[in-house]
Amino acid sequence: MKRSSFLKSAAIAGAGAAAAGSGLSLLEPAAEAFASPARKATSLSGLRMVTIVKTVNSDYWQIVLAAAKKAAKDYGVQGLKYTGADAESNIAGQVNLLENAITQKPDFIVFSPTDKTALDATIAKAFNAGIKVILIDSAATTTKYQSFLSTDNHAGGMACADALAASIKAKTGSASGPVAYATFQSNVGSLGQRDQGFLDGLKKYPGLKLVAHKDAGGDQTTKAVSIAADTITANPNLVGYFADNLYTLVGAVTAFGEKHVNNKKVSLVGFDSNTQLVNDLAAGTVDGLLLQDPYMMGYGGVGYGILSALGVKTPVFLDTGATVATKANMNSPLIKGLLLPLGKPGRMLGL
């Protein structure tokens, strides 16, 4: 049964479920979960939703919003607003957006908190108002939500440590030498998990010694460049660098170029991709990109929101997947679909 048909059937019959385990089974029926009889007559066209991401000024979040819009169109629900703050560091802006969404009384909100604790009270306010809350990408410490769709960021960080070690060994002959990493912003659930995963992954490679950790403080402009440049200057024998998000990775690429770092001797790995980074991967100026699935988060977040609004019990957590792209595998169909998800809308979702 097609997913759209399933959801429409659930709206009429009040039955259905979301199976955990993979994106491919995102909206497939499962015997153990049934919609509330109170929702039997609900029409999907009557459901109203709001999607709020960390910032609208990011390729990554534009993918999430595009996927959410596509899902709303596919299933015929009303998308009241697709929005985000002007910067990922603008916590107050996110609080205001979420407060405004609550006043619109939607059936569900798809939301990515930019701070793991600062949004808790407002998330709980939405939940307690009877609005179904679907978190995506980054965790909050409250439990007042229906489902959370995200990368396993700790595993992703460990995968980056493996990729960095493999690249260093390929370039220098052994996985040894000084390495450093950059954090985009403190107290962000997803980033903290990535960083811890990276540190845990480094433990497998005793020859790699961590010599620096810098924080960009949420700056989306020049700070990521300056902290990478400072790290390079202070550690002339550096063999590897890890960046935990798009901004710190793009900043590192810029700093490596400005400092004339020899890419045949120093490896660079980080999270996410854009057109520039895809080109850098092909050119060998970046050695690994940890690819998340923002399309799955946006589309799946709406799907889970619909099911929750219909009274269907959904999994508390869905791992949306993570894959490391390298120059060697970047032309495979799977990696291409993740590198440029808007070039292949609905990859793995049967659209």
N, C-alpha and C positions, 0 to 999 in steps of 0.2 A: 504494500500500500504506500502511495506517495505521502510524504510528510504533510503536505497541505491537506490532502484528503483525510489523513488521520486526525489532524487538528480540528477540521470541520466536523468530523464524526464525533470527536470528544465534546465539542461545543453542544451538539444536539443530544447525544446519548449520555454525556456526563461520565465517560470512562476513558481511561488511557493512562500512560505513564511515560516517564523518561528513564531509559536504561543507562546505567553508568558504564564506564569502561572505555569508550572511544567516541570520537566525534561522529563516526559513521552510524552509531546507534543513538544519536542525540535525541531523536524524537520517536523512536520505535516503541511500541506498546510493550508493557511488561505486566505479567499477571498479578504481581503483588501490590500494585498501586492503582487505585480507582478514584475517579473524580467524585466530588461531593454531589449527591442528588440535588442539592440546592442550586447547582449550576447547570442543570440539564437543559434549560431553555436558553442558555447564554449564546449570543451570536458573536462571532469573532469581530465583526464590524463595529460592535458596541464597546470593545475593549480599547482603553486609552492608555498610552504609555509615554514616558519621558526617558531619554538616554542622556546621561551626563558623564563625560570623560574628564581626564585630568586637564587637558588643554586642547584647544582647537588649532593651536599653532604647532602642529607636528604631523608628519606623514603617517606615523604609526597610528595616531588617534583619528586621523581622517579615514584610515582604513576601517577602524572600528565603527565609526559613524556611518560609513558607506554600507557596511554589512548590516548594521541595525536598520537602516532605511530599506535595504533590499528585503530583509525579513518582514518588516512591517507591510511592505507592498505585496509580498508573496502571500501572506496570510490575511491581509485585509484589515489589520488593526490600525488604529489611529495614532500616529506619531505626533504628539503635541509639540515636542521640542527635541532637537539633537544639538547638544551644546557642551561647553566646557569652559574652564577659566582661561585667562589670557596667558598664563604660565603655570607650569607644574608646581611651582613654589607658592602659588597664590591660594593658600588654604582658606582664607577668609572668603575669597571669591567662590570657591567650591561650596562652602557652607551656605552662602547666599543663594546659589543656584539650586541647591537641594531644598532649602527652605521655600523658595518660590515654587518648586515642583510640588511640594506637599500641598500648597494652597490650591493647586490645580486639581487635586484629588484624582490622580490617575489610578488605574487598576494596578499598574506595576511601574517600577523604576529600575532601569539598568544603570548601574553606577560603579565608577572606579575611584575609590578614595585616594587622594594624593598624599595622605598621611595616615598611618595605621591607627592612631588614637584620636586625633583632633576631630574626626568626623563621626565618632561613635555616637555621641548624643543625638545628632541630627538624623543619623541612620535609624537609631532606635525610635525617634519621634515619628519617622515615616512608617516604620513597621507597626508601631503601636496605634497608628491612625488607620490601620487596616490595609495599607498599601503593601503589595508584595515587593520585596527588595531582592534584586539579583545583583550581586557583586561580581565584577570582572577585573582581571589583571592583578590587582593589589588587594591584600587582605586588610581587614579592620579587626580590632580586638573584641568588638561587640559580637554577640551571637544572634542579634536581631535581624536576620535575613533568611531567605529561603534557600538560596544556592550561591555558590562561588565558583566561577569558571576562570581558570588561570593556568599559566605555565607552572610546572613544578620548578620553582626558581632555584631551590637548593640543588636539585639535580642538574639544572642548567648551568649553575656556577661550577659544579664539579666537572661537567662536560667541557667547559671552557678551560679549566685547569689541564684536563687531558689533552685538549687541542693545542694549548700553548706549549705544553711539555713535548708533544710530538713534533711540533714545528721547530722548537729550539733544538731538539735532537737531530732533526733532518738538516738543519743549517750549520750546527756546530759540532755534531758528532756525539753529543751526550746531553741528557736533560739535566744540566747543571748551570749554575751561575745566578747572578742577582736578578730578581724580578720585582715588579711594582704593580699596584692597581689603583684605580680611581673610582670613587663613589660620586654619583650625581647629587644625591641629597640624603641627609641622615633622616632616620625615623620613617622611612618609606618601607612598608612591609616587603614588597617584592624585591627591592634593592638590597635590603639587609639579608634576605635569604640567599640572593645571588652571591653576595660577598662572602657569607659564611660557607656556602657551597664551594666557592673558589678556594677559600682557605683550607677547608677540609680536603679538597682535591689535591692541593699542594703537598699534603702529608704523604701522599704516595710517591713523591719525588724528592727524597731527602737532599738531592744535589741542588735543588732550586731554593734560593734563600730570599725571603721577602725583605726588601730594603726600604720600601716607601709605600705609604698609603695617603692619598690626597682626597679632599672633599670639595666638590665644585659648588656646594651650597645652594643648589637649585638654579644656578645661573645658566641660562640657555644661550648665552652670547659668547663671551671671551674667556670666562674662568676655566673652562675645560682645556682650552689651549694653554693657558699660562701654567696650570698645575702640571700638565704633561711636560711642558718645556722645562719647568723647575726640576722635575724628577730626572729628566735626561741630563741636565747640566750637573746635578749633584751626583749622578751615578753614570759616569762615562763608560763603564763596562756592562751596562744593563743588557740583558739578553732577551727580556720579555716584559710585556705590558698588557694588563687586562683592564678593560673599560666596561662598567656595569650597565650602561645604557647608551642610547643613540647619541646623545649630546657629548658624553665623555669620549665616545669612540671617534666621532667626527673631529672633536677637538684634538685627540691624540694624533690622528692622521695629519692634521694641519701642523701640529707641533713637530712631528717627525720630519715633515717636509722642510719646515723652517730651520730646523736644527741639522738638516742633511744627515739624518740617521741612515745608516747602511742597512737596507731591508734584507740583505743577504746574511746579515749577522744578528739582527734583532727582530723578534717576532711580536706581532700585535693581534690580539683576539678580543672580541667584545660582543655585546648584545645588539641585536636588531640590524635593520638594513634600510637603505634608501638608494636612489639611483647612483649617487656618488660612491657609496660603499660597495655596491655591486661592481662598479667599474674598478674600484681599488682592489677588490678581491681578484678580479681577472688579471689585473696588472701586477699582483703580488705585493702591493703595499699594505694590504691587510691579509692575515693568514687564516682567520676563521671568524665567521659570523654565527652567533647563536640565534637561530631563527625561531621566533614564537609564531603564534597563529592568531593575529589580531582579528582576522576575518571571522574565524570560528568564535572568538569571544563576543564580537558584536552580534553576529547572526544567532549564535547559540544562546546568548544572553536574552535576546528577544524571545526565542523559542521556549526557554525555561520560564520566562515571565508569563507567557501565554498559558502554559500548562499550570503554573502556580495560581494564576488568576481563575482558572477553571476548576481549581480545587484538587489538582493532581499533585501527589507527593513526588517531589523531585530530589535527586541526590544532593547532598549538602556540598559536595565538591566534585568538580570535573576537571581532570588534567587535560588541557587543550593541546599539549604536545610541545616538544622542543627538538630541534635538529641543528647540528652544526654543519654549516656550508663551508667548503674549502674550494680552492681553485680546481682541485681534482674532481669534485663531484657537482660543481655548480651548474652543469648543463644537463643533469638528470631531470626528468619531468617533475619528480616530487620537489626537488630543491628549487627549480624554476618557479613552481607554483607558490612557494613560500617567499622567495626573493622578491617577486613582483606580484603579490596577490591580487591587486586590482587589474592586472593584465589578464588574469584568469579568474574572474569573479566566481565565488562559490565553490572553489576547489574543495573536493571531498564532501560537498554538501548536496550534490545532485541537482544543482540549479541549471 
